[in-house]
Amino acid sequence: MNDCDTCAYCVYDEEWDGYVCEMNIDEDEYSRILQGQYKRCPYYRDGDEYKIASKQ
């Protein structure tokens, strides 16, 4: 489950010097995601702007 690379919520944070998830997730939900209880992140949103624009 590494959809983070193409997720719209994954942004570069200069302070952390790396990519982070901007989705507001509580600790319990984040723990479930890390443990692999989901086949796919329930908050994933495709960040490919070209793909989105082609449907319009």
BAROVEX-780557 format. One line per 10 residues: number of its first residue (from 1); their letters; for each residue y, z, x of N, C-alpha, C. Coordinates in nm, 2 decimals, padded with zeros to 4 digits. Layout:
BEGIN
NUM> A> Y:Z:X:Y:Z:X:Y:Z:X ~ ...
//
This chain:
BEGIN
1> MNDCDTCAYC> -00.12:00.00:00.08:00.00:00.00:00.00:00.12:00.00:00.09 ~ 00.16:-00.11:00.14:00.28:-00.12:00.22:00.37:-00.23:00.16 ~ 00.42:-00.21:00.04:00.51:-00.30:-00.02:00.65:-00.27:00.02 ~ 00.67:-00.16:00.09:00.81:-00.12:00.12:00.89:-00.23:00.20 ~ 00.82:-00.31:00.28:00.89:-00.41:00.35:00.97:-00.51:00.26 ~ 00.92:-00.53:00.14:00.99:-00.63:00.05:01.05:-00.56:-00.07 ~ 01.05:-00.43:-00.07:01.11:-00.35:-00.18:01.26:-00.35:-00.17 ~ 01.32:-00.36:-00.29:01.47:-00.36:-00.30:01.52:-00.22:-00.27 ~ 01.44:-00.11:-00.28:01.49:00.02:-00.25:01.48:00.06:-00.11 ~ 01.42:-00.02:-00.03:01.40:00.01:00.12:01.52:-00.05:00.19
11> VYDEEWDGYV> 01.60:00.04:00.25:01.73:00.00:00.31:01.73:00.07:00.45 ~ 01.81:00.01:00.54:01.83:00.06:00.67:01.93:00.17:00.67 ~ 01.89:00.28:00.73:01.98:00.40:00.74:02.02:00.42:00.89 ~ 02.15:00.40:00.91:02.20:00.41:01.05:02.19:00.55:01.11 ~ 02.20:00.65:01.02:02.19:00.79:01.06:02.05:00.82:01.11 ~ 01.95:00.77:01.04:01.81:00.79:01.08:01.76:00.69:01.17 ~ 01.84:00.58:01.19:01.80:00.47:01.27:01.66:00.41:01.23 ~ 01.65:00.39:01.10:01.53:00.33:01.05:01.54:00.30:00.90 ~ 01.43:00.25:00.85:01.43:00.21:00.70:01.39:00.33:00.62 ~ 01.45:00.35:00.51:01.42:00.46:00.42:01.42:00.41:00.27
21> CEMNIDEDEY> 01.35:00.48:00.19:01.35:00.45:00.05:01.46:00.52:-00.02 ~ 01.54:00.44:-00.10:01.66:00.49:-00.17:01.62:00.54:-00.31 ~ 01.50:00.53:-00.35:01.46:00.57:-00.48:01.46:00.72:-00.49 ~ 01.52:00.78:-00.59:01.52:00.92:-00.61:01.39:00.98:-00.66 ~ 01.30:01.02:-00.57:01.17:01.07:-00.60:01.16:01.21:-00.57 ~ 01.10:01.29:-00.66:01.08:01.44:-00.63:00.97:01.45:-00.53 ~ 00.95:01.57:-00.47:00.85:01.60:-00.37:00.71:01.58:-00.42 ~ 00.68:01.62:-00.55:00.55:01.60:-00.60:00.51:01.46:-00.62 ~ 00.60:01.38:-00.67:00.57:01.23:-00.68:00.56:01.17:-00.55 ~ 00.64:01.20:-00.45:00.63:01.14:-00.32:00.49:01.18:-00.25
31> SRILQGQYKR> 00.45:01.30:-00.28:00.32:01.35:-00.22:00.21:01.26:-00.28 ~ 00.21:01.24:-00.41:00.11:01.16:-00.48:00.11:01.01:-00.42 ~ 00.22:00.96:-00.39:00.23:00.82:-00.34:00.17:00.82:-00.20 ~ 00.20:00.92:-00.11:00.15:00.93:00.02:00.00:00.95:00.02 ~ -00.05:01.03:-00.07:-00.20:01.05:-00.08:-00.28:00.94:-00.13 ~ -00.21:00.83:-00.18:-00.28:00.71:-00.22:-00.33:00.72:-00.36 ~ -00.27:00.81:-00.44:-00.32:00.82:-00.58:-00.28:00.70:-00.67 ~ -00.19:00.61:-00.61:-00.15:00.49:-00.68:-00.20:00.37:-00.60 ~ -00.24:00.27:-00.67:-00.28:00.15:-00.60:-00.15:00.08:-00.55 ~ -00.04:00.10:-00.62:00.08:00.03:-00.59:00.19:00.13:-00.62
41> CPYYRDGDEY> 00.30:00.13:-00.55:00.41:00.22:-00.58:00.47:00.19:-00.72 ~ 00.48:00.30:-00.80:00.53:00.27:-00.94:00.68:00.24:-00.94 ~ 00.75:00.25:-00.83:00.89:00.22:-00.83:00.92:00.09:-00.76 ~ 00.82:00.02:-00.72:00.85:-00.10:-00.64:00.92:-00.20:-00.72 ~ 01.03:-00.26:-00.66:01.10:-00.37:-00.72:01.12:-00.48:-00.61 ~ 01.08:-00.60:-00.64:01.09:-00.70:-00.54:01.23:-00.73:-00.50 ~ 01.26:-00.72:-00.37:01.40:-00.74:-00.33:01.43:-00.88:-00.28 ~ 01.34:-00.98:-00.31:01.36:-01.12:-00.27:01.46:-01.18:-00.37 ~ 01.59:-01.19:-00.32:01.69:-01.24:-00.41:01.67:-01.39:-00.44 ~ 01.61:-01.47:-00.35:01.58:-01.61:-00.38:01.48:-01.62:-00.50
51> KIASKQ> 01.38:-01.54:-00.49:01.28:-01.54:-00.60:01.34:-01.50:-00.73 ~ 01.43:-01.40:-00.73:01.49:-01.36:-00.86:01.58:-01.47:-00.91 ~ 01.66:-01.53:-00.82:01.76:-01.63:-00.86:01.69:-01.76:-00.92 ~ 01.57:-01.79:-00.86:01.50:-01.91:-00.91:01.45:-01.90:-01.05 ~ 01.44:-01.78:-01.10:01.39:-01.76:-01.24:01.51:-01.77:-01.34 ~ 01.63:-01.76:-01.29:01.75:-01.77:-01.38:01.78:-01.91:-01.42
//
